[in-house]
Amino acid sequence: MLIALDMDGTLLNEDGVISLGNREAIVHAQSLGHIVAIASGRSYMDAERQLRLADLQCPVVSLNGAAAALPGGMIVASRPLDKEDLIPVLRWMNEIPELYYEIYTEDNVYVELNKRVRLEKLASMEAGEVPENVRWIVKLLVEKQFQQAAVTYVEHMDEIWSKQENVIYKALAFSLNPDLLKEASTRFASIPGLIITSSHEDNLEINHHEATKGHGVTLLASHFGIAMEDVAVMGDSYNDLPMFKVAGHRIAMANAAPILKEMSDYITFSNNEDGVAEGIRYLLKK
């Protein structure tokens, strides 16, 4: 069996780490001959860092399915974006202070420094200066960035897309202004060959249309000669939907979005209660 695990909100707890209980369950499943893989929106380097901290080795479907790699980093599938098509929309986002965005390459995440500074300023404001829900959401985003393994800050983002050697696999846009997000989504949707998903109601994740967790997990299963009916997936958010649609076994976290719970065969504990470990126990019993 191939067991594919989302990271944020699933395998990682609220402190951004893999718990001992989840680690032991993964090692036990591996000892029985099952393949446990990661399927994340994070970059390979970021996901691999989390595994290394827990002394785990797993294949990784990264960047929402834009790349799939074996332990050690060998790429077995890759779906990058057409950089030239993206540049006009990225330039537009550069000019909108309320739109924070990131560019993901194979081994790094790039952020424009002034965008990060603005976020940190919002997160540090005193109560009453900005709505509490705004301050809280921004604070969560800033804390998430501190958990990223390979974030590089640049003065101007065109330093990244203008370099021919930089291959872009994913872009992420964040805003608390729904109209701006809608405008960004419309602009990206006008570009052929893209898929726009979301891991939170305040963000957009842009990938190649074949770069979904469902596509990545399918390619990984094919690499190992495993039928999709013998693939199990666990997740909590909207970008996990594509792998829920193709897997034979679907497990939603207690903290998952309602639509994932509706599609699931089993609802496990939350990510703060070793939900992955409980999900693996359920699968092994079946």
Secondary structure per residue as TSV (DSSP state, phi and psi in degrees):
chain	resnum	aa	ss	phi	psi
A	1	M	-	360.0	143.1
A	2	L	E	-103.3	124.1
A	3	I	E	-113.0	112.0
A	4	A	E	-104.1	125.2
A	5	L	E	-114.8	126.8
A	6	D	-	-65.8	159.5
A	7	M	T	-99.0	-72.9
A	8	D	B	-67.1	125.6
A	9	G	T	82.5	-1.8
A	10	T	T	-128.3	-79.6
A	11	L	T	-75.2	-35.5
A	12	L	B	-89.7	138.3
A	13	N	-	-82.3	-173.9
A	14	E	T	-67.0	-15.3
A	15	D	T	-87.9	0.1
A	16	G	S	76.5	27.6
A	17	V	S	-129.5	161.5
A	18	I	B	-88.4	120.2
A	19	S	-	-70.0	160.3
A	20	L	H	-61.5	-39.9
A	21	G	H	-62.6	-43.8
A	22	N	H	-65.5	-40.9
A	23	R	H	-60.7	-46.1
A	24	E	H	-63.1	-37.4
A	25	A	H	-66.2	-39.9
A	26	I	H	-64.4	-46.8
A	27	V	H	-61.1	-39.2
A	28	H	H	-64.4	-45.1
A	29	A	H	-62.3	-40.5
A	30	Q	H	-64.4	-37.3
A	31	S	H	-66.1	-22.3
A	32	L	T	-89.6	1.7
A	33	G	T	97.6	2.0
A	34	H	-	-81.7	150.8
A	35	I	E	-100.0	121.0
A	36	V	E	-105.8	122.2
A	37	A	E	-121.7	160.7
A	38	I	E	-101.5	138.3
A	39	A	E	-129.8	100.6
A	40	S	-	-133.0	159.0
A	41	G	S	-80.2	-11.6
A	42	R	S	-71.5	163.2
A	43	S	-	-70.1	162.4
A	44	Y	H	-59.6	-44.1
A	45	M	H	-60.9	-39.4
A	46	D	H	-69.8	-45.4
A	47	A	H	-64.5	-42.8
A	48	E	H	-64.9	-33.6
A	49	R	H	-62.3	-44.2
A	50	Q	H	-61.5	-40.8
A	51	L	H	-65.1	-41.9
A	52	R	H	-63.4	-39.6
A	53	L	H	-62.5	-28.8
A	54	A	T	-96.7	5.7
A	55	D	T	57.4	49.2
A	56	L	-	-121.3	150.8
A	57	Q	-	-126.9	120.5
A	58	C	-	-145.8	150.3
A	59	P	-	-62.7	154.2
A	60	V	E	-132.2	121.7
A	61	V	E	-94.4	112.7
A	62	S	E	-112.8	167.5
A	63	L	G	53.3	43.4
A	64	N	G	62.6	25.2
A	65	G	G	103.3	3.2
A	66	A	T	-68.5	-22.6
A	67	A	E	-149.1	148.4
A	68	A	E	-130.1	130.1
A	69	A	E	-133.6	148.9
A	70	L	-	-84.0	163.7
A	71	P	T	-53.9	131.9
A	72	G	T	104.4	-17.7
A	73	G	S	102.4	-1.6
A	74	M	-	-67.3	120.8
A	75	I	E	-76.5	128.6
A	76	V	E	-111.0	-9.2
A	77	A	E	-158.0	145.9
A	78	S	E	-152.5	133.2
A	79	R	-	-137.0	79.3
A	80	P	-	-76.3	166.8
A	81	L	-	-87.2	157.6
A	82	D	-	-81.9	104.7
A	83	K	H	-59.6	-41.2
A	84	E	H	-62.5	-34.8
A	85	D	H	-68.2	-31.8
A	86	L	H	-76.9	-31.0
A	87	I	H	-53.8	-43.7
A	88	P	H	-58.7	-39.2
A	89	V	H	-72.5	-37.9
A	90	L	H	-64.2	-39.5
A	91	R	H	-61.5	-42.3
A	92	W	H	-61.3	-44.4
A	93	M	H	-64.2	-32.8
A	94	N	H	-56.3	-33.3
A	95	E	T	-88.6	-1.9
A	96	I	-	-108.8	105.1
A	97	P	T	-58.2	-32.2
A	98	E	T	-80.0	-3.4
A	99	L	-	-104.9	110.1
A	100	Y	E	-92.3	139.1
A	101	Y	E	-148.9	160.2
A	102	E	E	-130.6	151.4
A	103	I	E	-119.0	130.1
A	104	Y	E	-108.3	124.1
A	105	T	-	-103.5	-173.4
A	106	E	S	-59.8	-36.7
A	107	D	S	-129.2	19.0
A	108	N	-	-157.5	162.3
A	109	V	E	-124.3	125.2
A	110	Y	E	-109.2	136.8
A	111	V	E	-135.5	137.5
A	112	E	E	-76.4	131.0
A	113	L	H	-58.3	-42.4
A	114	N	H	-66.6	-27.9
A	115	K	H	-67.2	-42.5
A	116	R	H	-66.5	-41.7
A	117	V	H	-60.9	-41.4
A	118	R	H	-63.4	-41.5
A	119	L	H	-61.9	-44.9
A	120	E	H	-63.7	-35.8
A	121	K	H	-64.3	-43.7
A	122	L	H	-62.6	-42.9
A	123	A	H	-67.1	-26.6
A	124	S	H	-95.5	-2.0
A	125	M	S	-64.3	150.3
A	126	E	-	-72.2	154.1
A	127	A	B	-56.4	134.3
A	128	G	T	100.9	-24.9
A	129	E	T	-74.8	-35.6
A	130	V	B	-135.9	156.7
A	131	P	-	-54.2	140.8
A	132	E	H	-59.9	-37.9
A	133	N	H	-65.9	-33.4
A	134	V	H	-66.2	-49.1
A	135	R	H	-60.4	-39.5
A	136	W	H	-67.7	-45.1
A	137	I	H	-64.6	-44.0
A	138	V	H	-65.4	-39.4
A	139	K	H	-59.9	-41.1
A	140	L	H	-61.9	-42.6
A	141	L	H	-64.6	-43.2
A	142	V	H	-62.6	-43.3
A	143	E	H	-62.8	-37.9
A	144	K	H	-61.6	-39.7
A	145	Q	H	-63.9	-35.2
A	146	F	H	-64.7	-23.8
A	147	Q	H	-81.2	-14.9
A	148	Q	-	-65.6	139.1
A	149	A	S	-79.9	-31.5
A	150	A	S	-140.2	66.1
A	151	V	E	-95.9	129.4
A	152	T	E	-118.0	127.2
A	153	Y	E	-97.0	134.6
A	154	V	E	-125.4	154.0
A	155	E	S	-69.2	-40.7
A	156	H	-	-138.0	130.5
A	157	M	T	-67.0	-22.0
A	158	D	H	-66.3	-12.6
A	159	E	H	-60.5	-28.2
A	160	I	H	-87.6	-54.2
A	161	W	H	-73.2	-16.7
A	162	S	T	-80.9	-13.4
A	163	K	-	-84.9	121.3
A	164	Q	T	-60.0	-33.8
A	165	E	T	-74.1	-15.4
A	166	N	-	-81.2	117.5
A	167	V	-	-100.3	124.3
A	168	I	-	-95.3	127.0
A	169	Y	-	-104.6	-23.7
A	170	K	E	-160.0	149.1
A	171	A	E	-127.4	144.8
A	172	L	E	-128.0	131.8
A	173	A	E	-119.0	140.9
A	174	F	E	-134.7	136.0
A	175	S	-	-160.1	147.3
A	176	L	S	-88.7	0.1
A	177	N	-	-98.8	105.8
A	178	P	H	-62.5	-29.4
A	179	D	H	-68.0	-38.5
A	180	L	H	-66.3	-41.6
A	181	L	H	-63.1	-39.7
A	182	K	H	-63.8	-41.9
A	183	E	H	-63.6	-42.6
A	184	A	H	-62.9	-42.3
A	185	S	H	-62.1	-42.1
A	186	T	H	-62.5	-42.7
A	187	R	H	-65.4	-42.9
A	188	F	H	-67.5	-36.9
A	189	A	H	-65.2	-21.3
A	190	S	T	-76.7	-9.7
A	191	I	S	-91.4	123.0
A	192	P	T	-63.2	146.3
A	193	G	T	83.1	13.5
A	194	L	E	-107.0	157.0
A	195	I	E	-125.9	135.9
A	196	I	E	-115.4	118.6
A	197	T	E	-124.2	-175.2
A	198	S	-	-149.4	136.8
A	199	S	S	-103.4	-1.3
A	200	H	S	-161.6	153.7
A	201	E	T	-65.9	-14.7
A	202	D	T	-103.1	12.8
A	203	N	E	-137.8	166.7
A	204	L	E	-128.4	140.6
A	205	E	E	-121.4	124.7
A	206	I	E	-113.0	124.4
A	207	N	E	-137.8	169.0
A	208	H	E	-57.1	144.7
A	209	H	T	-62.6	-20.7
A	210	E	T	-93.6	-0.5
A	211	A	-	-95.2	76.3
A	212	T	S	-121.8	161.1
A	213	K	H	-62.1	-32.2
A	214	G	H	-64.4	-44.4
A	215	H	H	-67.1	-43.4
A	216	G	H	-63.5	-43.4
A	217	V	H	-66.6	-36.9
A	218	T	H	-62.4	-44.6
A	219	L	H	-64.3	-38.6
A	220	L	H	-67.0	-41.8
A	221	A	H	-61.5	-41.9
A	222	S	H	-62.1	-40.6
A	223	H	H	-58.3	-39.2
A	224	F	H	-91.5	0.8
A	225	G	T	70.1	34.7
A	226	I	-	-108.5	127.7
A	227	A	-	-68.5	148.6
A	228	M	G	-64.0	-24.7
A	229	E	G	-68.1	-16.0
A	230	D	G	-105.1	20.3
A	231	V	E	-106.3	131.4
A	232	A	E	-116.1	141.4
A	233	V	E	-129.5	149.1
A	234	M	E	-131.2	136.0
A	235	G	E	-163.4	177.8
A	236	D	-	-135.8	-13.8
A	237	S	S	-130.6	177.2
A	238	Y	G	-63.6	-32.7
A	239	N	G	-73.6	-2.9
A	240	D	G	-88.5	-11.2
A	241	L	H	-56.0	-44.1
A	242	P	H	-59.2	-35.2
A	243	M	H	-80.0	-24.4
A	244	F	H	-67.0	-30.6
A	245	K	H	-74.6	-22.4
A	246	V	H	-108.9	-14.7
A	247	A	-	-84.8	153.0
A	248	G	S	-76.7	-25.2
A	249	H	E	-133.7	129.8
A	250	R	E	-126.9	123.8
A	251	I	E	-122.1	123.7
A	252	A	E	-101.3	144.8
A	253	M	-	-74.6	157.0
A	254	A	T	-60.9	-27.8
A	255	N	T	-93.0	14.5
A	256	A	S	-76.0	159.3
A	257	A	-	-62.1	146.0
A	258	P	H	-53.0	-38.3
A	259	I	H	-64.6	-33.2
A	260	L	H	-69.4	-38.8
A	261	K	H	-63.3	-37.7
A	262	E	H	-65.0	-33.6
A	263	M	H	-85.9	-11.9
A	264	S	-	-81.0	157.1
A	265	D	S	-90.2	-18.9
A	266	Y	E	-157.1	140.6
A	267	I	E	-111.0	117.9
A	268	T	-	-93.2	-171.3
A	269	F	-	-71.6	175.5
A	270	S	-	-76.1	171.7
A	271	N	T	-69.1	-15.6
A	272	N	T	-93.6	1.5
A	273	E	T	-124.8	31.1
A	274	D	T	56.4	44.5
A	275	G	H	-62.3	-32.7
A	276	V	H	-64.7	-43.3
A	277	A	H	-60.1	-43.2
A	278	E	H	-65.5	-39.7
A	279	G	H	-63.5	-40.5
A	280	I	H	-66.0	-40.9
A	281	R	H	-59.8	-41.3
A	282	Y	H	-60.9	-45.5
A	283	L	H	-64.2	-43.6
A	284	L	H	-66.1	-33.0
A	285	K	H	-67.3	-35.5
A	286	K	-	-70.2	360.0
